[in-house]
């Protein structure tokens, strides 16, 4: 089934229901949204001679056009390639090139940056801005019939960083997205047509994934006028929108409940906050529940199994009388019904309850593989299981607790940062001989990036400002280290591998001394 059928059904059966709201202004009902998505699908195909399977990238801030663009891609049978608008232009260029994107859809605030990449992207045929007259012509074109889609056709190419430092494109099929959608209703949150989802988090990631179950339920999509996360604005939207839910990184929840506006905010309309993408401190979780009520649901997922591995329900959050309440609150919940989860040893053999190993997943939401990367696909999906790279343990009741990330992933402010991509940039500095990047726990950001730097013998001392400038020239701002630590030599084992555990301990010891 083509995932765009969810919108087509809503347009037919409940066309007069409000579909999209920007701020407090309703901008489209479901009939109009379906009509505009179908018109855009037709115009993109005819104007740029696109055929099913062609990649169309979305480099856009959160806006009403984003939702039109997503469904237009699926309606026409194209593969949508949503790209984080915060990425450095060079990172965006890599994804556009690697995906073989033919057409890129953007917004006015990002159009110049993307346009500047045109000369180096020979495969990019066109750039279309959602804020100009061309867009209005496209969305009002005669609608196209919906393209047939096989269950395993690629709907969403989700680029997620890999251990090589280069993003990998997880191929998510129509089957994957439909399984994610149906699982949402069972394990995350039931939705009625009178509810809504707010989008303070990027539509290129989890918030965009959750467009689908809310369209399936014919609920409202509410986009902040700022297009992002501002606590005061979000509290105002909650007050104005009954049945409000939203997806947030734990750091966003922390910022929300600690903002000055929180003490006097009217949150009676708030139904659910789904949090994920990093660990939530237990005290932060309790503080949020004390302020907002029993509104929290945790999910654990990856781009390779979108938003759907485990869930910790509202009932589990509220079950304070359970003898293992604290342990459960520190877990990521139990497997969702569309996947099977085990914790395995190095030979992929299931481990007994309570023993730590790698988290493996299989089921209807697991990706087809990585785009144009057979070696990475074979490694990630060997034996029919998705190897998450996360270390965890399952208790006797089936609750999964994550212990570490075997790929050394750093999650700062809900964004994934892989150390090697930062290390590779820092090593471009002529004064740097070696470098190792790790995450340091931080109450506000979850983790911050710390770089341990070994200077090259005979070279002048490395200037932190120069390293910062180097990172800003090659990486998104949020990926650059917040701190540089000069060190004579990196700790290594007998095989020459850097012992990042010792570096983490060094930072922990500093914290104790402070």
N, C-alpha and C positions, 0 to 999 in steps of 0.2 A: 504494500500500500504506500502511495506517495504521502509523505508526512504533511504536505500541503492540504490534503483532504480534510484535516482538522479545521482549517480556516474555511474551506468551501462549505463544509457542513454547517458551521456557525453562521456563515453569510446567508445560507438558505433558510435555516430553521429559526434563527434569532437575529435577523438582519438589523432590527431597530435597536438592539442593545448596544450601549456604548462599548467600543473596543479599545480606543486609545485616548488617553488624557495627558496633556502636557501642563504641568502645574495644576491648576484647577479648571482648565478649559478642555472640554471634550472636543476632540478634533476629528474623530471618525467613529462611525458605528460599524458593526460587523459586515453589513452589506457593502459599505463604501470601502472598507479595508480589503475585502476579498476582491472587489472590482478593481481597485488600484493595483493590488499585487498581480492580478491577472493581466492588466494592461501593461505593467512594467515588464512582466515576463515576455509578453508578445513583442514589445518594442525593443527590448535588449536583443532578443533572438534575431529580429528582422534587421535592425539597424547595424548590428555588429556581426551578423552572420554566425551566431553562436548555435551550437547544437547540444543536445543532452550529454552531460558528462564534462562539458567545458567548465573551467574554474572561473568564478567571479568573486573578487575580493571585496571585503567591506572594511575600509579604513575610515571609521566614522565615530564621532562622539555619539553619546546616547541621544536619540531624537526619534520622533515618530517615523521618519523615513527609514530608520534602521529596521523596524518591524516589517514595513512594506518590502524592503530589499531582501530580507531573509526569505519571506514566503514567495517572493517573485522568483528567486533562484530555484526553490524547490518546485514551484508550479511549472516551471519550464524544463525541469530535469537537470538544471545546472548543479554544480557542486559549490556551495557557499564556502568562502575562506575568510571568516571573521578574524581580524588582526587587532591586537591590543593597540589602541591609539597612543598609549604612553611610550611605545617602543621608540628607540633611536631610528632615524631614517634609514641607516645602513642595515638595521635589523629588519625593518619593513621591506627593504629592497631584497634581502635574502629570501624572505618568505614569498614575495611576489615572483621572484625568479624560480625558486625551487618548485613552487606549486604549478608553474606554467600558467599563471593567471592571464586571461585574455582581456578582461575588463575590470577596472577598479572603481568602486563606488565610494565616494568620500563626502565630507562636509567642508564648508568654506574655511573653517579654522585650520584644516589639515591639508587643503587642496594644494597650497604652494609647496609644502614639503614633499608631497607625493609627486607633484608635477616635476620637481627638480630631479627626480629619479628617472624620468622617462628616457633620457639618452642612454642610460646603461641597461635598460630593460627592453631588449629588442622584441620580446614576445608580448609585451603589454600593448594592446591595440588601442585602448581608449580609457580616458579618465572622465567620470561623470560625477558632477557635484550635485548633491541633494538640495542645495540652497539656491539653484538658479532656474531659469525658464526651461532649460532642456529637461530637467527632471519633471516639471509639470507637464510637458508634452509627452514624456514617456509614460507616466502613470495614467494618463487619460487616453492612451491608445486603445484601439479595439482589443478586447481581452482575448487571450489565447486559451484554447482548450488545455486542460491539465495534462501534462506529459505522463505517460505510464512509467512507473518505477518499480523495478524488481526489489524485493526486500533487502538485498545486499548491495544495491547501487549506493554510491557514496553521496550522502547529503551534506555533511559538514566535514571539512578538513580542518582539524583542530591542531594548531601548532603548539607543541609543548617542548621545552628545552630538554636536551638529552645530556648524558654524561660526557659526550664529545664536545659540548659547548655549542653545538649547532642545533637549532630547533628541529624537531621531527614532527611530521604531519600525521597525526592519528586519523585514520580513515573511519569515520563514523557513518554508518549506513542508516537508511530509513528504518530498518528493523531495530537498530540500536536505539534510535531516538524515540521510537514508539514504545519500546520496552521501558526506557527511562520514564516516559510520560505516564504510563499506566502504573508503574511502581510508585510514583510520587503520591498518588491518591491513597495507596495502602499504607506506606511506611513513613511518609513525610507529613502530608497535610491534606485532608479533604477540602475540596473547593466547591462553592456554589456560584451560580451566575451573578449573585449580588456581591461577590468578593472582588478583590483586586490585588495585583502585585505591583509594588513600587520598585523602581529600577535606579537606586543610587549607585549600584555596582555596575561594572562594565558589561554591556550587552554582548561583547565579544567572548565572554566566558560564562560562568555559572548563571548569572542573571538572565542572559540570553537563552540558555538552555531551558530555564523555567518559564519562558514565554509559552512554550508548547503546552504544558498541562493547563495553563490558565486560558489559552485559546480553546483547548478541548472542553473546558468547563464553561466557556463563553463568559469569562470574567474580564475585568478591565485591566489594561496595561497602563500604568501611571508613570510618566517620566518627569523627573524634576526639571524645572526650567533651567537650572544650572547645568544639567546633564551629568551631575556627579553627586558625591556624598558631602553634604553640609548638614550638621546636626540640627541647626535651627530650622532649615528648610524641610528636613525630613520630619521633624516633629509637627510642623504645620501641615504637611501632607497627610500624616497619620490622623490628625484632628479632622481633616476635611474628607477623608476617604474611609467609609465603613468597610469592615472585613479586610483590613490591610495586612499583607504579608510582604516580606522582602528577603532576599539573600544577602548575606554579609560575611566578610572575613571577621574573625574574632577581634581583630584590632579595631574594626569599625564599630562593633558592639561596645567595646571598651570606651572608645571616643564618644559614643552616643550617650552612655549612662553617666559618664564623668563630665559632660558638657554643662555649662552653667544653666542651659535651658531645661535640663532634665528634671530639676526639682519641681518645676511648676508646669510641666508639659501635660497635656490632656491626651492620654494614650488609651482611652476606652475603645477606640476603633481598631487598635492593634490586635491582630489575630495571631500572627506567627512571625518569628524571626528564624530563618533557616541559616545556621552558621556552619562554615567549613572552610577548607583551604589552609588550615593550620591549627595548632593546639590552642584551646581556650583555658586560661588559668582558672582553677576551681573557684577561687575567691571572686574573680570577675563574673563567673557564671552565676554564683549565688547573689552577687550584688545586682546583676541584671534582673534576676527573677524577683528579688525583693522590691525593685523599683517598678518593673513592668508587669509582674505577675507571671503565671505559668505560660509563657509564650515561646519558649526556646525549643528548637529541634536541631540536633546536630546530624550532619551527613559527612561520610567519608567517601570520596571518589577520586578518580583521576581523569585526565583527558582521555585516557585509553579505555575507561569505563565510566562514562560521563555521569557525575553526580550520584552514582549508584554502585556502592559496594556495601556500606553498612549505614545504619541510622540509629540514633538515640532519640526516642520519641519524647513528646511533652510529658506523658505519663511517667516515663523513666526519670526525667528530670525532677518531677514533683514527688517521687516516691521516697521521701526522706526517712520513712520508718523501716525501709529495707535494711537488713543487717550489713549488706555490702554496698550501701548507697554511695559512699565516697569513692569506692573503686569503680563503680558503674559510671559515676559522673566523670571520672577521669578517662573512661573508655570512649570509643567511637561507636558503641552500640552493637547491634546484632546484624547479621547479613540481611539485605533486602531480598525479597522473594524471587527476583529474577536472576540471582547469581548464587553460585556456590563458592564458599570461602574456606580455605584451609591455611594453616601455618605449617611450613615445610622445612625440612633440613636441606643441606646442599645438594642432595640427590632427589629433591622434590618429593620426598616421602613425608606423609603427614606426621606431625609431632603430637604427643599427648597434650592434654589440657595443662596449661601453666608453663609450658616450655616455649622459649622464644625462637623464632625463625622468620623466614621470609613469608610475607603475605601473598598468597596466590589466589587468583579469581578466575572463574569461568562462568559463562552464561550469556544471556541474550543482549546484554549491554556492552559486552567486550568488543573492541574495535576489530575491523578486518585485518589491520596491520598498519605499518608505516608507509606513507607515500614514497615511492621510489627508493626504498631502503630495505631490500630483502634480508640483508644480514641482521639489521636491527629487529626486523619483524620475527625472524626465526629465533633470535635470542629471547625476545620478549614473550613469545607465544609458544615456546617449546613445550612439547607434551600436551598441548591443548589448553594450557593454563596461562593466564596473564601473570607474568612475574613483575610485581609492583615495585620491587626494589625497597619496599618498606619492611622494617623488622617489627614484629609484634607477637602477641600471644593471645590465645583464646582461653578463656576460663571454662570451668565445667558447665556453666550456663550458656555458653556460646557468645559471650561478650568479647569483642576484640579491643585490645589495648595496644596502641602503637608505642614502641620503645625507642626507635631510632629510624633514621632514613639511610639505608645502605648506600645510596647514591650521593650522600652528602648534600642533599638539597637544602637550600636556605629558603625559608618562607618569611618574608618581611612585608608587613602590611597586607598580607593576603596574596602577595605576588611571589611567584617562584623565581629563585635565583640559583643558578648552578655555578659553583665555585670556579670550574675550569674556564668558563667563558670570561670571567673576570681576571683570572690568572693569566690567560693568554694575552689579554690587553696590557696588563701591567708589565709583562715580560718584554713588551716592545720598548720599554724605557732602557736606554743604554746603560744606566747605572744600576739596573736590577739584575742580579745573578739568579736568584731563586725567589719564589713567592708561594705562599700557601694561604688560601682564603677559607675562612670558616664563619659560621654564624654564632653570635653571642646572644644569649637570652636577653630580651628587653621587654619591659612591661608595656610600653606603648606600642611597639611595632611587632611584638612576637619574637623577632630576632633582628639584629643589625649585622651588617657585613663588616668583618674585620680582616685586614690583610696583614700577614706577617711577611716582612720584606727583608731579604738578605742582599746587602749591597755588593756590587762588583768590586773586586780587589783593585786598588789603585784609582778608582773613580771617585769623584767628589760625593759627599753624602747625598742621598736621594731626598729631594724636596717633596713633601707631601702635597703641596699645591700643584706641582708639576704632574704628579700621579693622578690627582683629581682631574686636572685638565685633560689628561690622556684618556681617562675613563669617560668623561663627558663627550669626548670627540668620537667615541666608538660604541658606547653603551647607553641604554636608557638611564636617566638620572637615578631612578630608584635602585639600580643595580650597583652603583659605585660604593666603595667602602665608606663607612662612617668613621673608620679609624684605621690608621696605619701604625703598625708596631715594628720597629727596627729590631732585628735579631741577628746574632752572629752566624748561626747555622740552624737549619731546620732539623728537628728530631726525626730520625729515620730508623727503620728496621734493617735486618741483615740483607734484605733484598733491595734496599734503596728506596723503599716506599715511605713517604712522609707520614709520620704518626700524628694525625690530626687530633686523636684523643688526647695526646700530651699538650697540644696547643690549647685545646678546650679547657684542660685542667689548669693550665697557666692562667687563663682568664678567670677561671673560677677561684683560684687562689688569690688573685688580685682583689676580687670582690670581697673575699673574707677579710683580707688585710685592711680594705677600705672601711 
